[in-house]
Every structure is written in C-alpha cells, then in structure tokens.
C-alpha cells in the first residue's frame, strides 16, 4: 500500500507545480475581483463567511473547531480529487477554488472579526499557542498542492483511481487533520476569553 502511494507522489511533481501555479494565479484574480463589493459572487461569499464560516470556527471548543476546519478543507480537496476523473474538469475546478479563495481572503479582511491578537501583554503560554498553531498550520499549503497534483494526475495511465484516492487518504488527509488542529489553536488564542479552550 505505502510503496504504491509513494510511487504516486514521486510522479506528482509536474502536475503539482502546474496545478499550484493555476491555483495561485486564480487566487490573485479572485482577490482583484473582490474589490467590487457589489459583484454578486463577492456578496454571496461575504454572506457565507459572515453567517456560516466565522460563527462555526468561533466556537468554544478547540476539538470542535479542529473538526469543523478539517471537514471543510478535506471536503473541498476531496471534491478536487473527484473532479480529476476528467482533466479539463479538474483544471476548471482548481481555478474555481483559487478564485473563490481569493475573494474569501479579501472579504475576510473587511469583516469585523471577534478575534484579536493578544499582543505583547499576553501570557507566555498563549503566545506559544499562537506560534505553535501558525507553524503547524503551515502543513496546509503542501496538502493543497499535493491535492491539485493528484486531481490532475488522476487521468494518468500509470495509476488508477483507487491509487490516487489511497494516496489522498494516506498522505494528504493526515496533513490536513494536523494543520486543522494548528489553525484551531491559533484561532482560539485570539478569541474572547469566554471562547478560549
């Protein structure tokens, strides 16, 4: 099982690089588009972020935040792998995710968040939680890059769908789970006292 998934990873790089470039460029495009607050997709994503995403990740429990973040991220990335059944669909799906992400990031900067950097007056323990959470959260970009590579590689004659999905489950999903724990940690550190774990 593991040797075969390792073989998938070794052949992933060309698709990973192309997919990551596509994702980054469409994220920048989404950021630019989000300048227009009246644009319908921007308004829809703003509503979704304000009324669904932020209330969910602002919950009291670190464990629940971790599960919510993981399910969201893993669901989106699994959909990308599923779209890899047809390479043009995978390409369009990666572009759509990047575009939406760019809009969401710009919208997030405009929303009033119930979160604040505790600042230098925070306890050593709290500052360590933030640093550790941010560092652990850095596992997420490699997991995303691997996923877009898997989505584009799925139509390769060298590997069948079972091997692609197994690689996602063995390598990507654990990275996403650990990264979600880190994200939940630093988010929790900046929530109001009543919401801290």
QUIHU-V744238 format. One record per run of one state. SS is the DSSP state (helix for helix, strand for strand, loop for the rest). FROM is the first residue (numbers start at 1). TO is the last residue. If there is no record, write none. Layout:
<<SS	FROM	TO> <SS	FROM	TO>>
This chain:
<<loop	1	1> <helix	2	10> <loop	11	12> <helix	13	33> <loop	34	39> <helix	40	57> <loop	58	61> <helix	62	83> <loop	84	86> <helix	87	110> <loop	111	114> <strand	115	115> <loop	116	123> <helix	124	137> <loop	138	138> <helix	139	153> <loop	154	160> <helix	161	189> <loop	190	190> <strand	191	191> <loop	192	192> <helix	193	195> <loop	196	197>>
